[in-house]
Amino acid sequence: MPKQIGIFKIEGTIGDVTFYKGPDGHLVRGKGGVSKDRIKNDDSFERTRENNSEFGRAGSAGKLLRVAFKNYLQNATDSKTVSRLTKKMIEVVKADATSTRGQRNVLDGELELLQGFEFNIDSELSQTVSAPYTANIDRVTGQATVNIPPFVPGKLISAPTGATHFQLISAAAEIDFEKNIFNVVNAEGDHISLDIKPTQQIDLACALPANSTHPLFLVLGIAYNQEVNGEMYELKNGNFNSLAFVKILGL
């Protein structure tokens, strides 16, 4: 995509050229292209329609996941989280080995491909939390758990400057992609000092409906606080917060 390099940054349309500001700076693009009607009806664009259909399903599924975990994403995303998640959801859809081209979908794909997805690549959970942990979802009981054995925070947590404490947060979701609805529960750990004193075992448990017939997702995140005169204040700079899918059960 061409970029504007002049002194004056323009936004708007002049003739057949559109100037706009995107995440990568001030850009420029030309108008035109194939009409929507032709893409919709011309046989030569059948593959395009198939790709658009599958892209739409991937985008909708990614949006539903973002809405489901919205409360935990507010301070744990980067500027390209949406596009990165959509790209990953397209991989999920394309992994559908049973449906015909253009009809491939999320439920028949491989949702487990999302496991390990980092919502904030500027502060990845795998890089900020070096303490070992286990994550599990029991579909029969509905229990979604993260268990972290005792560890030394000062050695195994990469905390930002100014942080005195951290808090681990998990959330589990039952997602109905067909009806576009979800059920989310969360578990929050205590505020723990970022020192060299070993922690107690940390057990985070979320109770989802037992015997669910929908895909199940579990995320783990970390947020930081600063203690001032006995009061705990959340660090507002979300660049350092982390959140990632740590366990997924598809169908």
C-alpha positions as CSV (number, residue, x, y, z in Angstrom):
1,M,0.0,0.0,0.0
2,P,1.5,3.4,-1.0
3,K,2.3,5.8,1.8
4,Q,2.1,9.6,1.9
5,I,5.6,11.0,2.4
6,G,4.9,14.8,2.0
7,I,4.9,17.4,4.7
8,F,1.1,17.7,4.7
9,K,-0.9,14.6,5.6
10,I,-4.2,14.5,3.6
11,E,-7.4,12.6,4.5
12,G,-10.3,12.3,2.0
13,T,-10.9,11.7,-1.6
14,I,-9.6,13.7,-4.6
15,G,-10.7,12.4,-7.9
16,D,-10.0,8.7,-8.1
17,V,-7.5,8.8,-5.2
18,T,-8.3,8.3,-1.5
19,F,-6.0,9.5,1.3
20,Y,-6.5,8.1,4.7
21,K,-4.8,7.3,8.0
22,G,-4.4,3.6,9.0
23,P,-2.5,1.7,11.7
24,D,0.7,1.9,9.5
25,G,0.5,5.7,8.9
26,H,-1.0,7.9,6.3
27,L,-1.8,5.9,3.2
28,V,-3.2,6.4,-0.3
29,R,-5.2,4.1,-2.6
30,G,-6.9,4.4,-5.9
31,K,-10.7,4.0,-6.5
32,G,-12.2,1.6,-8.9
33,G,-12.1,-2.2,-9.3
34,V,-14.7,-4.8,-10.2
35,S,-18.3,-3.9,-9.4
36,K,-20.1,-5.7,-6.5
37,D,-22.8,-6.9,-8.8
38,R,-20.4,-8.6,-11.1
39,I,-18.6,-10.3,-8.2
40,K,-22.0,-11.4,-6.9
41,N,-23.3,-12.9,-10.2
42,D,-20.5,-13.5,-12.7
43,D,-19.6,-17.2,-12.9
44,S,-15.9,-16.2,-13.4
45,F,-16.0,-14.9,-9.8
46,E,-17.3,-18.1,-8.2
47,R,-14.0,-18.7,-6.4
48,T,-14.0,-15.1,-5.1
49,R,-17.6,-15.6,-3.7
50,E,-16.5,-18.9,-2.0
51,N,-13.4,-17.1,-0.5
52,N,-15.5,-14.2,0.6
53,S,-18.1,-16.5,2.2
54,E,-15.4,-18.3,4.2
55,F,-13.7,-15.1,5.1
56,G,-17.0,-13.8,6.4
57,R,-17.5,-16.8,8.7
58,A,-13.9,-16.5,10.0
59,G,-14.4,-12.8,10.7
60,S,-17.7,-13.3,12.5
61,A,-16.3,-16.1,14.6
62,G,-13.3,-14.0,15.6
63,K,-15.6,-11.1,16.5
64,L,-17.7,-13.3,18.7
65,L,-14.6,-14.5,20.6
66,R,-13.5,-10.9,21.1
67,V,-16.9,-9.9,22.4
68,A,-17.0,-12.9,24.7
69,F,-13.6,-12.0,26.3
70,K,-14.1,-8.2,26.0
71,N,-13.7,-7.5,29.7
72,Y,-10.3,-9.2,29.7
73,L,-9.1,-7.7,26.4
74,Q,-9.5,-4.0,27.3
75,N,-5.9,-3.7,28.4
76,A,-4.4,-6.7,26.8
77,T,-4.4,-6.2,23.0
78,D,-2.2,-4.7,20.3
79,S,-3.0,-2.6,17.2
80,K,-3.4,-5.7,15.0
81,T,-5.2,-8.1,17.3
82,V,-8.3,-8.1,15.2
83,S,-6.5,-8.9,11.9
84,R,-4.3,-11.5,13.5
85,L,-7.2,-13.3,15.1
86,T,-9.1,-13.2,11.8
87,K,-6.1,-14.7,10.0
88,K,-6.0,-17.5,12.5
89,M,-9.7,-18.1,12.2
90,I,-9.3,-18.4,8.4
91,E,-6.8,-21.2,9.1
92,V,-9.4,-22.9,11.4
93,V,-12.0,-22.7,8.6
94,K,-9.7,-24.0,5.9
95,A,-8.9,-27.0,8.2
96,D,-12.5,-28.2,7.6
97,A,-11.9,-31.4,5.7
98,T,-15.6,-32.4,5.3
99,S,-17.4,-29.4,3.8
100,T,-17.2,-28.3,0.2
101,R,-15.2,-25.2,-0.8
102,G,-17.1,-22.1,0.1
103,Q,-19.1,-23.9,2.8
104,R,-16.2,-24.7,5.1
105,N,-16.9,-23.4,8.6
106,V,-15.5,-23.0,12.1
107,L,-17.3,-25.9,13.8
108,D,-16.1,-28.4,11.3
109,G,-12.6,-26.9,11.3
110,E,-9.8,-27.1,13.8
111,L,-10.5,-24.6,16.6
112,E,-7.5,-26.1,18.5
113,L,-5.3,-24.2,16.1
114,L,-6.1,-21.1,18.2
115,Q,-4.5,-22.6,21.3
116,G,-1.5,-20.4,22.2
117,F,-2.9,-17.4,20.4
118,E,-1.5,-14.2,22.1
119,F,-3.9,-11.2,22.2
120,N,-1.1,-8.8,22.9
121,I,2.1,-9.5,20.9
122,D,3.7,-6.5,22.5
123,S,3.6,-8.5,25.8
124,E,3.2,-12.2,25.2
125,L,2.1,-14.4,28.1
126,S,4.7,-16.9,27.1
127,Q,7.4,-14.3,27.5
128,T,6.1,-12.5,30.6
129,V,5.2,-15.5,32.7
130,S,8.0,-18.1,32.9
131,A,6.4,-20.1,35.8
132,P,5.2,-23.5,34.7
133,Y,1.4,-24.2,34.8
134,T,-1.1,-26.7,33.6
135,A,-4.4,-25.7,31.9
136,N,-7.3,-28.1,31.5
137,I,-11.0,-28.2,30.5
138,D,-13.2,-31.2,31.6
139,R,-16.2,-31.2,29.3
140,V,-18.1,-33.7,31.5
141,T,-17.9,-31.6,34.6
142,G,-17.5,-28.2,33.0
143,Q,-14.5,-27.4,35.1
144,A,-11.9,-25.2,33.4
145,T,-8.7,-24.9,35.5
146,V,-5.3,-23.3,35.6
147,N,-2.9,-24.7,38.2
148,I,0.4,-23.0,39.0
149,P,2.9,-24.6,41.4
150,P,4.8,-22.3,43.9
151,F,7.3,-20.0,42.2
152,V,9.4,-16.9,42.8
153,P,7.7,-13.9,41.1
154,G,10.9,-11.8,41.1
155,K,12.6,-14.4,38.9
156,L,9.8,-15.7,36.7
157,I,7.6,-12.7,36.0
158,S,8.9,-10.0,33.6
159,A,7.1,-7.0,35.1
160,P,7.1,-3.4,33.8
161,T,8.8,-0.6,35.7
162,G,6.6,0.7,38.5
163,A,4.8,-2.5,39.2
164,T,4.9,-3.8,42.7
165,H,2.3,-6.6,42.4
166,F,0.7,-8.8,39.8
167,Q,-2.6,-10.6,39.4
168,L,-3.3,-13.7,37.3
169,I,-6.7,-13.9,35.7
170,S,-8.4,-16.8,33.9
171,A,-11.7,-16.9,32.0
172,A,-13.5,-19.7,30.4
173,A,-16.2,-19.5,27.7
174,E,-18.8,-21.7,26.1
175,I,-19.3,-20.4,22.6
176,D,-22.3,-21.2,20.3
177,F,-21.1,-20.0,16.9
178,E,-24.4,-21.0,15.2
179,K,-26.6,-18.8,17.5
180,N,-23.9,-16.2,18.0
181,I,-24.1,-16.4,21.8
182,F,-21.7,-17.3,24.6
183,N,-21.4,-18.0,28.3
184,V,-18.3,-16.7,30.2
185,V,-17.1,-17.2,33.7
186,N,-13.8,-16.0,35.3
187,A,-11.5,-16.5,38.2
188,E,-9.1,-13.9,39.6
189,G,-6.0,-14.6,41.7
190,D,-4.8,-12.5,44.6
191,H,-2.5,-9.5,44.2
192,I,0.9,-11.0,44.7
193,S,4.1,-9.0,45.5
194,L,6.8,-9.0,42.8
195,D,9.6,-10.1,45.2
196,I,11.7,-13.1,45.8
197,K,9.3,-14.8,48.2
198,P,7.9,-18.0,46.8
199,T,4.1,-18.0,46.2
200,Q,1.6,-20.5,47.4
201,Q,0.1,-22.8,44.8
202,I,-2.3,-20.8,42.6
203,D,-5.4,-22.5,41.4
204,L,-7.8,-20.7,39.1
205,A,-11.1,-22.6,38.5
206,C,-14.0,-21.6,36.2
207,A,-17.3,-23.6,36.2
208,L,-18.9,-23.9,32.7
209,P,-22.1,-25.9,32.1
210,A,-21.5,-29.7,32.4
211,N,-21.6,-31.8,29.3
212,S,-21.6,-28.8,27.0
213,T,-22.2,-29.5,23.3
214,H,-20.3,-26.3,22.2
215,P,-16.6,-25.4,21.8
216,L,-14.9,-24.4,25.1
217,F,-12.2,-21.9,25.5
218,L,-9.8,-21.0,28.4
219,V,-7.6,-17.9,28.6
220,L,-5.0,-17.0,31.1
221,G,-3.8,-13.4,31.6
222,I,-1.7,-11.2,33.8
223,A,-2.2,-7.6,35.0
224,Y,0.1,-5.4,37.1
225,N,-0.6,-3.1,40.0
226,Q,1.3,-0.5,42.0
227,E,0.9,-0.3,45.8
228,V,0.9,3.2,47.2
229,N,0.3,3.8,50.9
230,G,-1.4,0.5,51.3
231,E,-3.7,1.1,48.3
232,M,-3.5,-1.0,45.1
233,Y,-3.7,0.9,41.8
234,E,-4.0,-0.8,38.4
235,L,-1.3,0.2,36.0
236,K,-3.2,1.9,33.2
237,N,-0.6,1.2,30.5
238,G,-2.1,-2.0,29.0
239,N,0.9,-2.5,26.8
240,F,2.4,-4.8,29.4
241,N,-0.7,-6.9,30.2
242,S,-0.9,-10.4,28.6
243,L,-3.7,-12.7,27.6
244,A,-3.6,-15.9,25.6
245,F,-5.7,-19.0,24.8
246,V,-4.2,-21.8,27.0
247,K,-6.7,-24.6,26.3
248,I,-9.4,-25.2,23.7
249,L,-11.9,-28.0,23.2
250,G,-13.5,-28.1,19.8
251,L,-16.2,-30.5,18.7
